[in-house]
Amino acid sequence: MGGSDSAGRLVRPFTLTGGRTRPSRADFTLITTVTAADPQPETAARPQPEHTRILRLCARPMAVAELAARLDLPVSVVVIMLCDLLEAGRITVRPPRSVTTPDPDLLQKVREGLGRL
């Protein structure tokens, strides 16, 4: 194991969240998509190393569950850190699309059409 990796594993999750156990917002589900916002001006506060990792991983849209897996952290800890980043304007969040039940008549017509092929 590398030095930085083993040292990173010694950090307790509550340390990453400043002792907080609940997120400040309810915007996040496992499939919420997170994307890093445009770079902040030089006057912005310097993020913690874990926040920097999140921003780097979220250069492209990423689901909360995937982000937690890549960070090897509990989802609850990642969500608390995401709340910090959202409130600082460092990320954008897109909720999952709602899935509507298709019209049964339309499905029947499609089935009949496929049956004629």
N, CA, C and O of each residue as an XYZ file, in Angstrom:
468
protein
N       0.834     -1.178      0.000
C       0.000      0.000      0.000
C       0.876      1.238      0.000
O       1.888      1.276      0.701
N       0.507      2.252     -0.774
C       1.275      3.490     -0.833
C       1.106      4.306      0.422
O       0.127      4.140      1.150
N       2.056      5.190      0.683
C       2.029      6.004      1.888
C       0.811      6.898      1.969
O       0.159      6.966      3.011
N       0.492      7.594      0.867
C      -0.629      8.526      0.930
C      -1.954      7.785      1.056
O      -2.880      8.265      1.711
N      -2.046      6.580      0.408
C      -3.288      5.829      0.477
C      -3.520      5.314      1.894
O      -4.631      5.409      2.417
N      -2.473      4.767      2.518
C      -2.640      4.234      3.863
C      -2.898      5.365      4.857
O      -3.657      5.187      5.810
N      -2.279      6.518      4.648
C      -2.515      7.648      5.544
C      -3.945      8.151      5.399
O      -4.569      8.547      6.384
N      -4.464      8.137      4.180
C      -5.828      8.597      3.935
C      -6.853      7.717      4.616
O      -7.908      8.198      5.031
N      -6.564      6.454      4.733
C      -7.505      5.519      5.346
C      -7.597      5.701      6.865
O      -8.544      5.218      7.486
N      -6.625      6.391      7.465
C      -6.650      6.603      8.901
C      -7.572      7.742      9.302
O      -7.893      7.887     10.482
N      -8.001      8.550      8.346
C      -8.890      9.672      8.638
C     -10.290      9.124      8.887
O     -10.848      8.416      8.050
N     -10.837      9.450     10.018
C     -12.178      8.991     10.375
C     -13.222      9.798      9.615
O     -13.050     11.003      9.432
N     -14.303      9.160      9.168
C     -15.333      9.887      8.420
C     -15.883     11.114      9.144
O     -16.168     12.125      8.502
N     -16.038     11.046     10.474
C     -16.591     12.204     11.186
C     -15.644     13.397     11.131
O     -16.072     14.541     11.285
N     -14.358     13.131     10.911
C     -13.390     14.214     10.756
C     -13.645     14.958      9.445
O     -13.523     16.181      9.384
N     -14.000     14.212      8.400
C     -14.262     14.810      7.095
C     -15.486     15.704      7.095
O     -15.594     16.632      6.293
N     -16.408     15.417      8.005
C     -17.665     16.181      8.048
C     -17.693     17.185      9.192
O     -18.729     17.800      9.445
N     -16.592     17.357      9.874
C     -16.555     18.277     11.007
C     -17.438     17.805     12.153
O     -17.954     18.620     12.918
N     -17.610     16.504     12.273
C     -18.428     15.937     13.343
C     -19.910     15.883     13.032
O     -20.686     15.348     13.824
N     -20.316     16.422     11.907
C     -21.741     16.403     11.549
C     -22.154     15.007     11.105
O     -21.392     14.301     10.445
N     -23.364     14.620     11.474
C     -23.869     13.299     11.105
C     -25.059     13.369     10.161
O     -25.503     12.345      9.641
N     -25.579     14.576      9.937
C     -26.732     14.738      9.040
C     -26.433     15.830      8.018
O     -25.810     16.842      8.337
N     -26.888     15.608      6.780
C     -26.690     16.648      5.770
C     -27.555     17.865      6.060
O     -28.598     17.761      6.706
N     -27.112     19.017      5.577
C     -27.869     20.247      5.795
C     -29.003     20.409      4.791
O     -29.841     21.299      4.933
N     -29.028     19.555      3.785
C     -30.050     19.623      2.739
C     -30.526     18.213      2.436
O     -29.888     17.228      2.805
N     -31.670     18.139      1.749
C     -32.214     16.835      1.367
C     -32.232     16.674     -0.147
O     -33.074     15.954     -0.682
N     -31.303     17.345     -0.849
C     -31.266     17.334     -2.315
C     -30.732     16.031     -2.903
O     -30.930     15.774     -4.091
N     -30.075     15.219     -2.120
C     -29.301     14.123     -2.669
C     -29.942     12.757     -2.452
O     -30.376     12.419     -1.351
N     -29.989     11.979     -3.539
C     -30.331     10.563     -3.491
C     -29.132      9.820     -4.065
O     -28.162     10.449     -4.488
N     -29.182      8.517     -4.085
C     -28.070      7.748     -4.632
C     -27.847      8.020     -6.113
O     -26.727      7.898     -6.608
N     -28.927      8.394     -6.832
C     -28.794      8.597     -8.276
C     -28.834     10.067     -8.685
O     -28.943     10.376     -9.872
N     -28.746     10.967     -7.719
C     -28.621     12.390     -8.037
C     -27.296     12.591     -8.766
O     -26.275     12.024     -8.375
N     -27.312     13.393     -9.817
C     -26.108     13.644    -10.599
C     -25.443     14.928    -10.121
O     -26.096     15.961     -9.975
N     -24.147     14.854     -9.881
C     -23.364     15.986     -9.381
C     -22.313     16.350    -10.431
O     -21.660     15.477    -11.003
N     -22.162     17.652    -10.673
C     -21.151     18.137    -11.617
C     -20.427     19.315    -10.980
O     -21.050     20.172    -10.354
N     -19.120     19.352    -11.142
C     -18.343     20.486    -10.632
C     -18.737     21.737    -11.400
O     -18.900     21.704    -12.620
N     -18.889     22.844    -10.673
C     -19.224     24.126    -11.294
C     -17.979     24.719    -11.922
O     -16.879     24.194    -11.752
N     -18.151     25.810    -12.645
C     -17.000     26.510    -13.224
C     -16.017     26.841    -12.117
O     -16.415     27.014    -10.965
N     -14.740     26.931    -12.453
C     -13.737     27.246    -11.420
C     -14.091     28.526    -10.662
O     -14.589     29.495    -11.235
N     -13.823     28.497     -9.386
C     -14.101     29.641     -8.524
C     -12.990     30.674     -8.657
O     -11.857     30.319     -8.984
N     -13.292     31.942     -8.409
C     -12.251     32.958     -8.451
C     -11.200     32.725     -7.372
O     -11.432     31.986     -6.415
N     -10.069     33.348     -7.532
C      -8.959     33.188     -6.584
C      -9.354     33.565     -5.159
O      -8.727     33.101     -4.207
N     -10.374     34.391     -4.998
C     -10.784     34.830     -3.664
C     -11.589     33.760     -2.926
O     -11.848     33.899     -1.731
N     -11.982     32.703     -3.621
C     -12.767     31.645     -2.974
C     -11.904     30.913     -1.948
O     -10.691     30.787     -2.114
N     -12.547     30.438     -0.893
C     -11.830     29.699      0.151
C     -11.236     28.423     -0.439
O     -11.837     27.782     -1.302
N     -10.065     28.074      0.033
C      -9.400     26.868     -0.448
C     -10.126     25.647      0.106
O     -10.290     25.520      1.319
N     -10.566     24.742     -0.782
C     -11.307     23.571     -0.297
C     -10.399     22.565      0.403
O      -9.185     22.552      0.202
N     -11.008     21.734      1.220
C     -10.296     20.649      1.871
C      -9.851     19.646      0.804
O     -10.429     19.624     -0.282
N      -8.838     18.813      1.081
C      -8.372     17.834      0.088
C      -9.486     16.911     -0.420
O      -9.523     16.580     -1.605
N     -10.385     16.497      0.466
C     -11.471     15.610      0.053
C     -12.431     16.336     -0.882
O     -12.939     15.749     -1.837
N     -12.679     17.618     -0.603
C     -13.535     18.407     -1.489
C     -12.884     18.538     -2.868
O     -13.566     18.479     -3.890
N     -11.575     18.715     -2.888
C     -10.844     18.812     -4.147
C     -10.970     17.516     -4.939
O     -11.133     17.547     -6.159
N     -10.895     16.385     -4.257
C     -11.070     15.086     -4.927
C     -12.455     14.980     -5.529
O     -12.607     14.511     -6.658
N     -13.473     15.411     -4.788
C     -14.844     15.369     -5.303
C     -14.951     16.237     -6.551
O     -15.513     15.809     -7.559
N     -14.416     17.451     -6.488
C     -14.500     18.356     -7.632
C     -13.789     17.776     -8.853
O     -14.265     17.916     -9.979
N     -12.673     17.139     -8.629
C     -11.927     16.525     -9.737
C     -12.734     15.375    -10.348
O     -12.826     15.263    -11.571
N     -13.316     14.526     -9.505
C     -14.107     13.403    -10.003
C     -15.377     13.863    -10.721
O     -15.861     13.198    -11.636
N     -15.904     15.004    -10.293
C     -17.160     15.499    -10.860
C     -16.941     16.471    -12.014
O     -17.831     17.255    -12.344
N     -15.772     16.424    -12.624
C     -15.553     17.244    -13.821
C     -16.584     16.861    -14.876
O     -17.012     17.698    -15.670
N     -16.972     15.607    -14.879
C     -18.079     15.107    -15.693
C     -19.174     14.671    -14.729
O     -18.878     14.270    -13.604
N     -20.435     14.742    -15.151
C     -21.526     14.360    -14.238
C     -21.325     12.955    -13.660
O     -20.949     12.017    -14.362
N     -21.589     12.850    -12.364
C     -21.420     11.572    -11.685
C     -22.513     11.402    -10.638
O     -22.866     12.358     -9.946
N     -23.045     10.200    -10.519
C     -24.068      9.901     -9.518
C     -23.428      9.845     -8.131
O     -22.257      9.491     -7.987
N     -24.207     10.194     -7.126
C     -23.727     10.195     -5.746
C     -23.193      8.819     -5.351
O     -22.143      8.729     -4.716
N     -23.895      7.751     -5.712
C     -23.461      6.399     -5.343
C     -22.104      6.069     -5.956
O     -21.245      5.496     -5.286
N     -21.904      6.425     -7.219
C     -20.621      6.163     -7.874
C     -19.516      6.986     -7.229
O     -18.400      6.501     -7.042
N     -19.825      8.219     -6.892
C     -18.850      9.089     -6.251
C     -18.394      8.496     -4.916
O     -17.200      8.460     -4.620
N     -19.347      8.036     -4.121
C     -19.014      7.427     -2.827
C     -18.151      6.182     -3.023
O     -17.215      5.944     -2.260
N     -18.466      5.398     -4.037
C     -17.678      4.186     -4.308
C     -16.257      4.548     -4.707
O     -15.303      3.925     -4.241
N     -16.110      5.544     -5.558
C     -14.766      5.940     -6.005
C     -13.948      6.567     -4.872
O     -12.725      6.435     -4.838
N     -14.622      7.244     -3.955
C     -13.930      7.843     -2.817
C     -13.699      6.832     -1.696
O     -12.927      7.086     -0.772
N     -14.377      5.682     -1.785
C     -14.319      4.651     -0.757
C     -14.743      5.214      0.598
O     -14.098      4.989      1.623
N     -15.859      5.960      0.563
C     -16.428      6.560      1.772
C     -17.909      6.227      1.850
O     -18.540      5.972      0.825
N     -18.470      6.225      3.053
C     -19.913      6.017      3.181
C     -20.690      7.119      2.457
O     -20.271      8.276      2.436
N     -21.815      6.748      1.872
C     -22.649      7.720      1.150
C     -23.029      8.875      2.056
O     -23.037     10.025      1.616
N     -23.343      8.595      3.315
C     -23.763      9.658      4.233
C     -22.671     10.718      4.403
O     -22.976     11.906      4.498
N     -21.427     10.307      4.440
C     -20.311     11.246      4.577
C     -20.159     12.067      3.300
O     -19.963     13.281      3.351
N     -20.252     11.395      2.159
C     -20.128     12.085      0.874
C     -21.251     13.107      0.712
O     -21.011     14.208      0.215
N     -22.457     12.766      1.117
C     -23.584     13.699      0.990
C     -23.353     14.948      1.840
O     -23.666     16.054      1.401
N     -22.821     14.792      3.022
C     -22.538     15.961      3.868
C     -21.500     16.858      3.188
O     -21.639     18.081      3.189
N     -20.473     16.259      2.616
C     -19.462     17.056      1.913
C     -20.048     17.704      0.656
O     -19.690     18.830      0.314
N     -20.951     16.993     -0.032
C     -21.605     17.573     -1.206
C     -22.478     18.766     -0.817
O     -22.559     19.742     -1.562
N     -23.123     18.692      0.332
C     -23.916     19.834      0.813
C     -23.028     21.064      0.986
O     -23.410     22.172      0.610
N     -21.845     20.859      1.555
C     -20.894     21.968      1.721
C     -20.538     22.572      0.371
O     -20.543     23.793      0.209
N     -20.229     21.719     -0.592
C     -19.832     22.195     -1.920
C     -20.987     22.877     -2.647
O     -20.779     23.865     -3.352
N     -22.199     22.359     -2.479
C     -23.367     22.973     -3.120
C     -23.627     24.356     -2.538
O     -23.882     25.306     -3.278
N     -23.563     24.468     -1.224
C     -23.804     25.749     -0.564
C     -22.718     26.778     -0.903
O     -22.967     27.983     -0.857
N     -21.510     26.300     -1.244
C     -20.418     27.201     -1.642
C     -20.463     27.512     -3.138
O     -19.650     28.292     -3.633
N     -21.412     26.905     -3.859
C     -21.520     27.140     -5.293
C     -20.476     26.416     -6.114
O     -20.224     26.790     -7.259
N     -19.862     25.383     -5.551
C     -18.791     24.661     -6.244
C     -19.286     23.512     -7.107
O     -18.553     23.025     -7.968
N     -20.539     23.064     -6.883
C     -21.108     21.989     -7.696
C     -22.517     22.363     -8.107
O     -23.148     23.242     -7.520
N     -22.994     21.672     -9.132
C     -24.405     21.744     -9.503
C     -24.987     20.353     -9.319
O     -24.287     19.347     -9.433
N     -26.271     20.316     -9.035
C     -26.946     19.062     -8.730
C     -28.146     18.926     -9.652
O     -28.919     19.866     -9.833
N     -28.290     17.737    -10.234
C     -29.462     17.469    -11.060
C     -30.172     16.260    -10.484
O     -29.609     15.166    -10.435
N     -31.421     16.457    -10.043
C     -32.155     15.319     -9.480
C     -32.449     14.289    -10.561
O     -32.442     14.611    -11.750
N     -32.705     13.063    -10.154
C     -33.023     12.035    -11.149
C     -34.313     12.382    -11.884
O     -35.229     12.979    -11.320
N     -34.360     11.998    -13.134
C     -35.577     12.220    -13.915
C     -36.682     11.339    -13.366
O     -36.459     10.183    -13.004
N     -37.873     11.905    -13.313
C     -38.998     11.100    -12.862
C     -39.434     10.179    -13.999
O     -39.458     10.568    -15.167
N     -39.767      8.983    -13.635
C     -40.196      7.993    -14.612
C     -41.713      7.898    -14.537
O     -42.287      7.631    -13.481
N     -42.342      8.119    -15.674
C     -43.802      8.007    -15.708
C     -44.180      6.684    -16.343
O     -43.454      6.152    -17.182
N     -45.301      6.169    -15.941
C     -45.793      4.919    -16.501
C     -46.318      5.185    -17.905
O     -47.137      6.082    -18.100
N     -45.851      4.409    -18.893
C     -46.314      4.638    -20.257
C     -47.805      4.335    -20.405
O     -48.390      3.577    -19.631
N     -48.378      4.936    -21.398
C     -49.799      4.746    -21.697
C     -50.030      3.298    -22.147
O     -49.403      2.859    -23.111
N     -50.914      2.544    -21.475
C     -51.156      1.138    -21.851
C     -51.665      0.984    -23.291
O     -51.316      0.018    -23.970
N     -52.488      1.935    -23.759
C     -52.985      1.849    -25.139
C     -51.834      1.976    -26.134
O     -51.792      1.259    -27.134
N     -50.904      2.884    -25.861
C     -49.757      3.055    -26.742
C     -48.902      1.797    -26.754
O     -48.442      1.369    -27.812
N     -48.686      1.203    -25.589
C     -47.913     -0.032    -25.522
C     -48.585     -1.156    -26.306
O     -47.906     -1.931    -26.980
N     -49.886     -1.249    -26.226
C     -50.622     -2.281    -26.966
C     -50.467     -2.065    -28.469
O     -50.277     -3.027    -29.213
N     -50.544     -0.807    -28.926
C     -50.378     -0.506    -30.350
C     -48.972     -0.849    -30.821
O     -48.803     -1.377    -31.921
N     -47.974     -0.563    -30.019
C     -46.597     -0.915    -30.366
C     -46.457     -2.425    -30.451
O     -45.827     -2.940    -31.374
N     -47.032     -3.130    -29.506
C     -46.975     -4.602    -29.514
C     -47.627     -5.167    -30.761
O     -47.084     -6.064    -31.405
N     -48.795     -4.636    -31.099
C     -49.493     -5.114    -32.301
C     -48.674     -4.808    -33.550
O     -48.593     -5.629    -34.464
N     -48.069     -3.625    -33.584
C     -47.236     -3.253    -34.732
C     -46.034     -4.155    -34.864
O     -45.674     -4.539    -35.976
N     -45.403     -4.503    -33.761
C     -44.256     -5.397    -33.797
C     -44.682     -6.794    -34.187
O     -43.934     -7.507    -34.856
N     -45.866     -7.194    -33.781
C     -46.376     -8.507    -34.141
C     -46.617     -8.647    -35.645
O     -46.530     -9.747    -36.191
N     -46.918     -7.537    -36.307
C     -47.150     -7.554    -37.766
C     -45.854     -7.639    -38.558
O     -45.879     -7.952    -39.748
N     -44.742     -7.371    -37.926
C     -43.449     -7.411    -38.631
C     -43.060     -8.799    -38.925
O     -42.004     -9.032    -39.513
